[in-house]
């Protein structure tokens, strides 16, 4: 969790530690990147580098996939409306 706040070097270090017979899941929310330089997001760069690599799969979830309290979905919707007005 929180892979959106890794830098490329950290992501590479983590991904290259996989042992034989292992599976790895990396997850993060790219709408919540806290890095000062968003272009240095290890999660985004890993997707760019590894897209199309056999054995690597990317799954993207949307607001319809929120399984927390039903109010969370409404909160996300309200923020999206606000952001679209603030950044036309």
Secondary structure, 3 states (H helix, E strand, C coil): CCHHHCEHHHHHHHHCCCCCCCCCCCCCCHHHCCCCCHHHEHHHHHHHHHCCCCCCCCCCCCHHHCCCCHHHHHHHHHHHHHHHHHCC
